[in-house]
Amino acid sequence: MTRPVVHLYTLCWDEADMLGFFFRHYDPFVDRYVVYDDGSTDGSRAILRAHPKVELRDFPRTDPESFVLSHRAMQNEAWKESRHRADWIVVTAIDEHLHVPGRAMADYLADEADRGVTLIPALGFDLNHAEMPDDSGLLVERVTRGRPRVAFNKLSVFKPEALRETGFGPGRHAAAPVGDLVLPPRDTLQLWHYKHLGFERNATREAIQAERLGRTDREQGFGQHYLWGRERLRAFWDEMEHESLDLAGADAEALAIRPLWWEEQGLRRADPAPLPPLVPATPGAAPTVSVLVKSYQHAPYVRQTIESVLAQSFQDFEIVVTDDGSTDGTAEILRGFTDPRIRLECCPENWGISAAMNATVARARGRYVAILNSDDWALPGRLRRQVGFLDTHPDVALVFGMPRPVDEAGLPTGGYNDFSAPLRFPDFSRRSWLRFFFFHHNTVCAPTAMIRREAYEAAGAYDLRLTNLQDFDMWIRMLMAGQTIHVLPDSLTAFRIRDGLANASAPSPEARLRDGFEHAMVLHRFRGMDEALFTEVFEPAEIAHPGEPLPLRLARLASGLDRPALRLFALQTLYEEAHAPEHFATLREWAGRIDALGLRGIEERDRHIHTLALERETLAADRDRIAADRDGIVGDRDRLAALLKQEEADRAQERAAGDAERVDLGAKLEVALQVQRRMERTLWFRSARAVRKVGRMFRA
């Protein structure tokens, strides 16, 4: 079995007395350490620099006010650089020792990968010892007393390509991972936390750590245990020693504190059945498995495809490759592999998918054949699980699994189809499969298939006329030939969803058109059923006119179903099978009623377009009238504004004239008053005034 590549990410702060234990524990299975040092001053950095597997980095305080949030950001992001470089990632602390008692971690991880496991949380235990042990041996052997702690039930190990995000919470005490998530059948990985080795050592570290907390940490309550102080820490320590028990050989699953966050999230567990043994290939004999790879214009991907097979734990295989006339360098990459189990044939021109597949099947020598596309890759353990299943289920001819849809970068993403539909079938009987294929469509993913050679021999070659649904056609023919299909719930193949609808199975306009036509053609395979199989597959209530030939009964059934391919199949079948006057009458009636070509939809679309055009014309006329009315209103407004402006000007002129007249009258009055005052000062005016006064006296 190939030893898995493991990368470990951790944080260091003044851990010189722990690093010896740490490296002795992890060195047997870790290939690369990425250690972020947070300002150590006790010699830790020198120890780290001296270790040949360590990449030492300074810890970035991405949040200047929070040690805890900066730590979480590092744990959630740093490991992503190991995608496509490591088989497993370990995210842990230097005082956390992960192990499965009684098993070498490398063997454990290899087996879990073959099961399809993608993340391994650990059951957490807090270990304690009165003094810090001298620097020798393994702590998991020397310090075994402790107690379970829910805070240390942590996500610690996972596969980097299977997870898009880890979603760690503060302190990594819980997680909300995103991706293709499969747990081990049982929780056997344990995390033994060695923080509490010597009370004085622990109390001193806690006090210093308290000073390293930021403002946000204190406000949000992060790392509050650092602020406890000696008295509360002593009480915690005494309680811990009182509750501790010897964990060596203990039942960790029974002792673990629940709830387990991964069980609350309802994550799926891998099959608990024992893995089949790995039997070496027999020299000179035909291989157990022929992996069939047809390649065309996949230079960016085909190397990963081949390497994923070469890395399988099950090694008794050959890789039969047919390059279908690639011009982008795909063939040159394939020729660069030197493994003698790779059998390459290059077509001089592009023959098409069915012809290339027939050529590949014809050269296969294995008892089983596994299909793999040249832009996909086999996930760990695929061959081992499928061979084991077929070896123990001789009644099954084809075993499929689930694809893991991945994007161009190889990360989990959404897919085009629901390949999990068979997992909801009542059973995997031939009846269930043929009913689903007749009433619906294909629902199994070819690049996950492993097939017995005799199933191909019974069904014959792929139909060269088909491009999109040649696999669907093959599954129907195999079922009708008496073969059986089973589907495993495990992800077996990374199924690449390429950008720009570049997959042959992508819902591009061309593929949708071709799919509709080919679907109707593939349904004609059901006309080859015998009476016994027909009666097995379809309900009595679904079968009209039992005395008619089987194809006509199928046509009647399909004619009442609202699926374009079934409607077209019904009309074509009736046309080909009509030999009596009543059949001709039925054909005339169906042809005038069944919209096999979607003409009514086109007419309805045209009527809708015509209605929209009329509505647009009406709206345009209304718009023009509104615009004209608006222009008239604007003109009236402008004229009124001009009149108002003129009226204002006239009033201003009148005001100016009145003001001038008032000024003139005032001036005249002032002149008159001045004349009057001068007259009143003359002798004549005073004499006249005296005479008038004497006269009034005599009249009185």
C-alpha positions in Angstrom: 0.0 0.0 0.0 1.3 3.4 -0.9 2.1 5.6 2.1 0.0 8.7 2.1 1.5 12.2 1.9 0.6 14.2 5.0 1.1 17.9 5.6 0.7 19.4 9.1 -0.1 23.0 10.0 0.4 24.4 13.5 1.2 27.4 15.6 4.2 27.7 18.0 4.9 30.0 20.9 7.7 29.1 23.4 7.2 25.4 23.0 10.9 24.3 23.3 10.1 21.8 26.0 7.3 20.2 23.9 8.9 20.1 20.4 10.9 17.0 21.0 7.7 15.1 22.0 5.8 16.7 19.1 8.3 15.6 16.4 8.8 12.1 17.9 5.1 11.6 17.7 4.4 13.0 14.2 7.6 12.3 12.3 6.6 8.7 11.5 3.7 9.8 9.2 4.1 13.6 8.5 6.0 14.6 5.4 5.9 18.4 5.8 5.3 20.7 8.7 4.3 24.3 8.2 4.9 26.0 11.6 3.8 29.6 12.3 5.9 31.0 15.1 4.3 33.8 17.3 7.4 35.4 18.7 9.0 32.6 20.5 12.0 33.6 22.7 12.8 30.3 24.4 14.8 28.6 21.6 11.8 27.2 19.8 12.8 28.9 16.5 16.2 27.3 16.5 14.7 23.8 17.0 12.2 24.4 14.2 14.9 25.6 11.8 17.0 22.5 12.5 14.2 20.1 11.6 14.5 19.0 7.9 10.7 18.8 7.3 9.8 22.2 8.8 8.9 25.3 6.9 9.1 28.1 9.5 6.9 31.2 9.1 6.0 34.2 11.2 2.5 34.1 12.5 0.5 36.9 10.8 -1.8 38.9 13.1 -4.4 39.4 10.4 -6.6 41.0 13.0 -4.4 43.3 15.1 -6.8 43.4 17.9 -7.4 39.6 18.2 -5.0 36.7 18.6 -7.9 34.2 18.5 -9.4 35.5 15.2 -6.0 35.7 13.6 -5.3 32.1 14.7 -8.6 31.0 13.2 -7.9 32.7 9.9 -4.6 31.0 9.6 -6.1 27.6 10.4 -8.9 28.1 7.9 -6.7 29.3 5.0 -3.1 28.1 5.3 -3.7 24.5 4.5 -5.2 25.3 1.0 -1.8 25.6 -0.4 -1.4 21.8 0.0 -4.2 21.0 -2.4 -2.9 18.6 -5.1 0.3 18.2 -3.1 -0.8 16.2 0.0 -3.2 13.2 0.5 -4.1 14.4 4.1 -3.9 17.6 6.1 -3.4 17.7 9.8 -4.3 21.0 11.6 -3.4 20.7 15.2 -1.5 22.3 18.1 1.9 21.4 19.4 0.4 20.1 22.6 -2.2 18.0 20.8 -1.2 14.4 19.9 -3.4 12.6 17.4 -3.3 8.8 17.4 -5.4 5.7 16.9 -4.3 3.3 19.7 -2.7 0.1 18.4 -2.4 1.3 14.8 0.2 3.2 12.8 -1.3 6.4 11.6 0.1 6.0 8.1 -1.8 2.7 7.7 -4.9 4.1 9.3 -5.0 7.0 7.0 -4.4 4.8 3.9 -7.3 2.6 4.9 -9.6 5.5 5.6 -8.8 7.0 2.2 -9.7 3.7 0.5 -13.0 3.7 2.3 -13.7 7.1 0.8 -13.3 9.0 4.1 -12.6 12.7 3.6 -12.6 14.2 7.2 -11.6 12.6 10.5 -12.6 14.5 13.7 -11.0 13.4 16.9 -12.4 12.4 20.2 -10.9 14.8 22.7 -9.2 14.1 26.0 -7.4 16.4 28.4 -4.2 14.7 29.8 -2.4 15.9 32.9 0.7 15.2 34.9 2.2 16.7 38.1 5.4 17.7 36.4 6.7 18.3 32.9 8.4 14.9 31.9 12.0 14.8 30.8 12.4 15.1 27.0 12.4 11.4 25.9 10.0 8.9 24.5 6.4 9.4 23.4 3.9 11.2 25.6 1.0 8.9 24.6 3.0 6.1 26.2 4.3 8.0 29.2 1.4 10.2 30.2 -1.9 8.4 29.9 -4.1 9.9 32.7 -6.7 12.4 31.7 -10.4 13.0 31.2 -12.7 13.6 28.2 -13.3 17.2 27.2 -15.9 18.3 24.7 -13.8 21.3 23.8 -11.2 19.0 22.2 -13.6 17.0 20.0 -11.9 18.7 17.0 -11.7 18.4 13.2 -8.0 17.6 12.9 -7.5 15.5 9.8 -9.0 15.9 6.3 -8.4 15.5 2.6 -7.6 18.9 1.0 -9.3 18.3 -2.4 -12.5 17.1 -0.8 -13.1 20.2 1.4 -13.7 23.7 0.0 -13.7 25.2 3.5 -13.0 23.9 7.0 -15.1 26.5 8.8 -13.3 26.3 12.1 -14.7 28.2 15.0 -12.5 30.1 17.5 -10.0 27.6 19.0 -11.0 25.0 16.5 -13.4 23.6 19.0 -16.0 23.1 16.3 -16.2 23.3 12.5 -18.7 23.8 9.7 -16.9 22.1 6.8 -18.1 22.4 3.2 -17.4 19.9 0.5 -17.6 16.2 -0.1 -17.9 15.1 3.5 -17.6 11.5 4.6 -16.7 10.4 8.2 -15.0 7.1 9.2 -17.4 4.3 10.1 -16.4 4.8 13.7 -14.7 7.5 15.7 -11.4 5.9 16.6 -9.0 8.9 16.2 -8.2 10.4 19.6 -6.7 13.8 20.4 -4.7 13.8 23.7 -4.2 17.3 24.8 -0.9 17.9 26.8 -1.3 21.4 28.0 -1.5 20.5 31.7 2.0 19.1 32.4 3.1 20.7 35.7 0.9 23.3 37.5 3.6 26.0 37.8 4.6 25.6 34.1 0.9 25.8 33.1 0.1 28.8 35.4 3.1 30.8 34.1 2.1 30.2 30.4 -1.5 31.1 31.1 -0.5 34.4 32.7 1.7 35.4 29.8 -0.9 34.3 27.2 -3.4 36.6 29.0 -1.2 39.6 28.2 -1.1 38.5 24.5 -4.8 38.7 24.1 -6.1 41.7 22.0 -8.9 44.1 22.7 -11.3 42.2 20.6 -10.5 39.0 22.4 -11.3 40.5 25.7 -14.5 42.2 24.5 -15.8 39.1 22.7 -14.8 36.7 25.5 -12.2 34.8 23.5 -9.5 32.9 25.4 -11.1 33.6 28.8 -9.3 30.7 30.5 -6.1 32.7 30.1 -7.6 35.3 32.5 -8.6 32.9 35.3 -5.7 33.6 37.7 -3.9 31.1 39.9 -6.7 30.5 42.3 -9.3 29.5 39.8 -6.7 27.6 37.7 -5.7 25.6 40.9 -9.3 24.7 41.4 -9.6 23.5 37.8 -6.4 21.6 38.1 -7.5 19.8 41.3 -10.8 18.9 39.7 -9.0 17.5 36.6 -6.7 15.4 38.7 -9.7 14.1 40.7 -11.7 13.1 37.6 -8.8 11.7 35.6 -8.5 8.0 34.8 -6.0 5.9 32.9 -6.9 6.2 29.2 -4.6 3.5 28.0 -6.8 0.8 26.5 -10.0 2.7 27.5 -13.1 2.7 25.3 -12.8 6.2 23.8 -16.1 6.2 22.1 -17.9 5.3 25.3 -16.0 8.0 27.3 -16.3 10.9 24.8 -18.3 13.8 25.9 -21.3 14.4 23.7 -22.9 16.0 21.7 -20.4 15.5 18.9 -20.7 18.4 16.5 -20.2 16.2 13.4 -23.1 13.9 14.4 -25.3 17.0 15.0 -24.5 18.1 11.4 -25.7 14.7 10.1 -22.5 13.9 8.1 -22.5 10.6 6.3 -20.2 7.8 7.5 -18.3 5.4 5.2 -19.3 1.8 4.9 -18.2 -0.1 8.0 -17.7 -3.4 6.1 -14.1 -4.7 6.2 -12.0 -3.6 3.2 -11.1 -6.4 0.8 -7.5 -7.6 1.1 -5.0 -6.2 -1.4 -3.9 -9.2 -3.5 -0.7 -8.5 -5.6 -0.8 -9.0 -9.4 0.2 -12.4 -10.8 3.2 -11.9 -13.2 2.3 -12.8 -16.8 -1.4 -13.2 -16.1 -4.1 -10.9 -17.4 -4.9 -8.2 -14.9 -8.0 -8.2 -12.8 -9.0 -4.7 -14.0 -8.7 -2.9 -17.3 -9.1 0.8 -16.7 -10.6 2.2 -20.0 -9.5 5.8 -20.8 -10.6 7.4 -24.1 -8.9 10.8 -24.5 -9.5 13.7 -26.7 -8.1 17.3 -26.4 -7.5 16.9 -22.6 -3.9 18.0 -22.3 -4.5 20.0 -19.2 -6.1 17.1 -17.3 -5.0 13.7 -18.6 -1.8 13.5 -16.5 -3.9 13.7 -13.3 -6.2 11.0 -14.8 -3.4 8.5 -15.3 -1.6 9.3 -12.1 -4.8 8.8 -10.1 -5.0 5.2 -11.3 -1.3 4.5 -10.8 -1.7 5.8 -7.2 -4.6 3.3 -6.4 -3.9 0.9 -3.5 -5.3 -1.9 -5.8 -2.4 -2.4 -8.3 -3.5 -5.4 -10.4 -4.7 -3.4 -13.4 -3.8 -2.2 -16.9 -4.7 1.2 -18.3 -6.0 0.9 -21.8 -5.9 4.3 -23.5 -7.3 5.3 -26.9 -6.4 8.9 -27.9 -9.1 9.9 -30.4 -7.0 12.1 -32.7 -6.0 14.9 -30.2 -4.1 17.8 -31.6 -3.4 19.7 -28.3 -0.5 17.5 -27.0 -2.7 15.0 -25.1 -1.0 12.0 -26.9 2.5 13.4 -26.2 1.7 13.5 -22.4 0.4 10.0 -22.5 3.5 8.8 -24.3 5.6 10.3 -21.5 4.4 7.6 -19.0 6.8 4.6 -18.8 4.7 2.3 -16.7 4.3 -0.9 -18.8 0.7 -1.3 -17.7 -0.3 1.7 -19.8 -1.3 0.5 -23.2 -1.8 3.4 -25.6 -3.2 3.5 -29.1 -3.6 6.8 -31.0 -6.2 7.2 -33.7 -5.0 9.0 -36.9 -8.1 11.1 -36.8 -11.1 11.8 -34.6 -13.3 8.7 -34.8 -15.9 9.9 -32.3 -16.7 8.8 -28.7 -18.5 5.5 -29.5 -15.8 4.3 -32.0 -13.0 5.2 -29.6 -14.8 3.4 -26.8 -15.3 0.2 -28.9 -11.6 0.2 -29.7 -10.7 0.6 -26.0 -13.0 -2.2 -24.9 -11.7 -4.5 -27.6 -8.1 -4.3 -26.3 -9.0 -4.8 -22.6 -7.8 -8.0 -21.1 -9.1 -7.6 -17.5 -11.9 -9.6 -15.8 -13.4 -6.2 -14.9 -13.4 -3.0 -16.9 -13.5 0.4 -15.2 -14.5 3.5 -17.2 -12.6 6.7 -16.6 -12.8 9.9 -18.6 -9.5 11.7 -19.4 -10.6 15.0 -17.8 -11.6 13.2 -14.5 -9.6 11.3 -12.0 -10.1 8.2 -9.8 -10.5 8.9 -6.1 -8.5 6.8 -3.6 -9.7 3.3 -3.1 -12.0 3.3 -6.1 -10.6 0.1 -7.6 -10.2 -1.7 -4.3 -13.9 -1.1 -3.3 -15.4 -1.9 -6.7 -13.3 -5.1 -7.2 -14.2 -6.2 -3.6 -17.9 -5.6 -4.3 -17.9 -7.5 -7.6 -15.9 -10.4 -6.1 -18.4 -10.8 -3.4 -21.5 -10.2 -5.4 -21.3 -12.5 -8.4 -25.0 -11.7 -9.3 -24.0 -8.0 -10.1 -22.6 -7.2 -13.5 -22.2 -3.4 -13.2 -21.3 -1.4 -10.1 -21.5 2.3 -10.2 -20.7 4.9 -7.5 -21.2 8.6 -7.0 -19.2 11.2 -8.8 -17.7 14.1 -6.9 -18.4 17.1 -9.1 -15.3 19.4 -9.1 -14.6 22.7 -10.9 -11.6 23.6 -13.1 -9.4 23.9 -9.9 -10.5 20.5 -8.7 -12.6 21.7 -5.8 -16.1 20.3 -5.0 -18.9 22.1 -6.9 -22.4 21.6 -8.1 -23.1 19.1 -10.9 -25.5 18.9 -13.9 -27.4 15.8 -12.9 -28.7 14.1 -9.8 -26.8 10.8 -9.8 -28.0 10.0 -6.3 -31.5 9.2 -7.6 -30.9 5.4 -7.7 -30.1 5.5 -4.0 -33.8 6.3 -3.5 -35.0 3.3 -5.6 -36.9 0.6 -3.7 -34.4 -1.9 -5.0 -31.8 -2.4 -7.8 -33.9 -4.9 -9.7 -33.9 -5.0 -13.5 -37.6 -3.8 -13.3 -36.6 -0.7 -11.3 -33.9 0.3 -13.6 -35.8 -0.3 -16.9 -38.9 1.6 -15.5 -36.7 4.6 -14.5 -34.9 4.6 -17.9 -38.1 4.4 -19.8 -40.1 7.0 -17.9 -37.2 9.3 -17.1 -33.6 9.3 -18.4 -30.1 8.1 -17.5 -29.2 8.4 -13.9 -25.8 6.7 -13.5 -22.4 8.2 -14.1 -20.3 6.3 -16.6 -16.9 7.4 -15.3 -17.8 5.6 -12.0 -18.6 2.3 -13.6 -16.9 -1.1 -13.2 -18.3 -3.8 -15.4 -17.8 -7.5 -15.9 -16.4 -8.3 -19.4 -19.3 -10.7 -20.1 -21.8 -7.8 -19.8 -20.1 -6.2 -22.8 -20.0 -9.5 -24.6 -23.8 -9.9 -24.0 -24.7 -6.4 -25.1 -22.4 -5.9 -28.1 -20.6 -2.7 -29.2 -21.4 0.9 -28.6 -23.8 2.4 -31.2 -21.6 4.5 -33.6 -24.6 6.7 -34.4 -24.8 8.0 -30.8 -22.7 10.8 -29.4 -24.4 12.0 -26.2 -26.3 8.9 -25.0 -24.2 6.0 -26.1 -23.7 5.0 -22.4 -27.5 5.2 -21.7 -28.1 3.0 -24.7 -25.5 0.5 -23.4 -27.0 0.3 -19.9 -30.5 -0.5 -21.4 -29.0 -3.2 -23.7 -27.1 -4.8 -20.8 -30.2 -4.9 -18.6 -32.3 -6.4 -21.4 -29.6 -9.0 -21.9 -30.0 -10.1 -18.3 -27.2 -8.1 -16.6 -27.8 -6.4 -13.2 -26.7 -3.0 -11.9 -25.8 -1.8 -8.4 -24.9 1.7 -7.1 -22.6 2.4 -4.2 -23.2 5.6 -2.2 -19.5 6.4 -2.2 -17.8 9.1 -4.3 -15.5 7.1 -6.7 -14.5 9.6 -9.4 -13.8 13.3 -9.4 -16.1 14.4 -12.2 -14.7 17.7 -13.6 -17.3 20.4 -14.5 -15.4 22.5 -17.0 -15.8 26.2 -17.6 -17.9 27.4 -20.5 -20.1 24.2 -20.8 -17.1 22.4 -22.3 -18.1 18.9 -21.1 -19.7 16.7 -23.6 -22.5 16.1 -21.1 -22.9 19.8 -20.3 -26.3 21.4 -21.2 -25.0 23.4 -24.2 -27.5 24.2 -27.0 -26.0 21.6 -29.3 -26.0 18.9 -26.6 -29.6 19.6 -25.6 -30.7 19.2 -29.3 -28.7 16.1 -29.7 -29.8 14.7 -26.4 -33.5 15.0 -27.3 -33.1 13.3 -30.6 -30.9 10.5 -29.3 -33.2 9.9 -26.3 -36.1 9.0 -28.7 -33.8 6.7 -30.6 -32.5 4.9 -27.5 -36.1 4.3 -26.4 -36.5 2.0 -29.5 -34.4 -0.5 -27.5 -37.5 -1.3 -25.4 -39.2 -2.6 -28.5 -36.8 -5.6 -28.3 -38.3 -6.8 -25.0 -39.9 -10.1 -25.0 -43.4 -10.6 -23.5 -42.1 -11.8 -20.1 -39.8 -8.9 -19.6 -42.5 -6.5 -20.8 -44.9 -7.9 -18.2 -42.2 -7.7 -15.5 -41.4 -4.1 -16.1 -44.8 -2.5 -16.7 -48.0 -2.5 -14.6 -51.2 -4.0 -16.0 -52.9 -0.6 -15.7 -50.1 0.9 -17.9 -50.7 -1.7 -20.7 -53.6 -0.9 -23.1 -54.9 -3.3 -25.8 -53.2 -6.4 -24.5 -53.8 -8.3 -27.7 -51.7 -5.9 -29.8 -48.1 -6.4 -30.7 -45.7 -5.3 -27.9 -44.3 -2.3 -29.8 -47.8 -0.9 -30.3 -48.6 -1.3 -26.6 -45.3 0.6 -25.8 -46.3 3.3 -28.3 -49.7 3.7 -26.6 -48.1 3.9 -23.2 -45.5 6.5 -24.4 -48.2 8.6 -26.3 -49.8 9.6 -23.0 -46.6 10.8 -21.4 -45.6 14.4 -21.4 -42.0 14.0 -22.5 -40.9 15.0 -26.0 -38.7 12.0 -26.5 -41.5 9.6 -25.5 -44.0 11.4 -27.8 -41.6 11.1 -30.7 -40.9 7.5 -29.9 -44.7 6.8 -29.8 -45.3 8.3 -33.3 -42.3 6.7 -34.9 -43.2 3.3 -33.5 -46.8 3.5 -34.6 -45.7 4.6 -38.0 -43.4 1.7 -38.4 -45.8 -0.9 -36.9 -49.1 0.3 -38.6 -50.3 -2.4 -41.0 -54.1 -2.4 -40.5 -56.8 0.2 -41.2 -57.4 0.8 -37.5 -53.7 1.5 -37.0 -53.8 4.0 -39.9 -56.7 5.7 -38.3 -54.9 5.8 -35.0 -51.8 7.2 -36.6 -53.9 10.0 -38.3 -55.4 10.9 -34.9 -52.1 10.8 -33.0 -50.3 12.8 -35.7 -52.9 15.5 -35.3 -52.9 15.5 -31.6 -49.4 14.5 -30.3 -46.9 17.4 -30.6 -43.8 15.3 -31.1 -41.8 18.1 -32.7 -42.9 20.8 -30.4 -44.8 22.7 -33.1 -47.5 23.8 -30.7 -44.9 25.2 -28.5 -43.5 27.1 -31.5 -46.9 28.3 -32.5 -47.6 29.4 -28.9 -44.3 31.1 -28.9 -45.1 32.9 -32.2 -48.5 33.9 -30.9 -46.9 35.2 -27.8 -44.3 37.1 -29.9 -47.1 38.5 -32.1 -49.1 39.6 -29.0 -46.0 41.2 -27.6 -45.4 43.0 -30.9 -48.9 44.3 -30.9 -48.5 45.4 -27.4 -45.3 47.1 -28.2 -46.9 48.9 -31.1 -49.8 50.0 -28.9 -47.3 51.1 -26.2 -45.3 52.9 -28.9 -48.4 54.8 -30.1 -49.3 55.6 -26.5 -45.8 56.8 -26.0 -45.9 59.0 -29.1 -49.3 60.5 -28.0 -48.0 61.0 -24.5 -44.9 62.6 -26.0 -47.1 64.9 -28.2 -49.2 65.8 -25.2 -46.1 66.4 -23.3 -44.8 68.7 -26.1 -48.1 70.6 -26.1 -48.0 71.0 -22.4 -44.4 72.1 -22.6 -45.4 74.7 -25.3 -48.3 75.9 -23.2 -46.1 76.1 -20.2 -43.5 78.1 -22.2 -46.2 80.5 -23.6 -47.7 81.0 -20.2 -44.2 81.6 -18.8 -43.6 84.2 -21.5 -46.9 85.9 -20.8 -46.2 85.9 -17.1 -42.7 87.3 -17.8 -44.2 90.0 -20.1 -46.8 90.8 -17.4 -44.2 91.1 -14.8 -42.2 93.4 -17.1 -45.3 95.6 -17.7 -45.9 95.8 -14.0 -42.3 96.7 -13.4 -42.6 99.4 -16.1 -45.8 100.7 -14.5 -44.2 100.7 -11.2 -41.2 102.6 -12.6 -43.6 105.1 -14.3 -45.6 105.6 -11.1 -42.4 106.0 -9.1 -41.3 108.7 -11.6 -44.6 110.5 -11.5 -44.6 110.5 -7.7 -41.1 111.9 -7.7 -42.2 114.6 -10.2 -45.3 115.6 -8.1 -43.2 115.7 -5.0 -40.8 118.0 -6.7 -43.6 120.3 -7.9 -45.1 120.3 -4.4 -41.8 121.2 -2.9 -41.4 124.1 -5.3 -44.9 125.4 -4.5 -44.2 125.2 -0.8 -41.0 127.1 -1.3 -42.9 129.8 -3.3 -45.5 129.9 -0.6 -43.0 130.4 2.2 -41.2 133.2 0.3 -44.6 134.9 -0.3 -45.4 134.6 3.4 -42.2 136.4 4.2 -43.0 139.5 1.9 -44.4 142.9 3.3 -47.3 142.7 0.9 -48.5 139.2 2.1 -48.2 140.3 5.8 -50.1 143.6 5.1 -52.9 141.7 3.3 -53.2 139.3 6.1 -53.7 142.2 8.6 -56.4 143.8 6.4 -58.3 140.4 6.0 -58.2 140.0 9.8 -59.7 143.6 10.4 -62.4 142.8 7.9 -63.4 139.6 9.6 -63.7 141.6 12.9 -66.1 144.1 11.4 -68.3 141.4 9.8 -68.5 139.7 13.2 
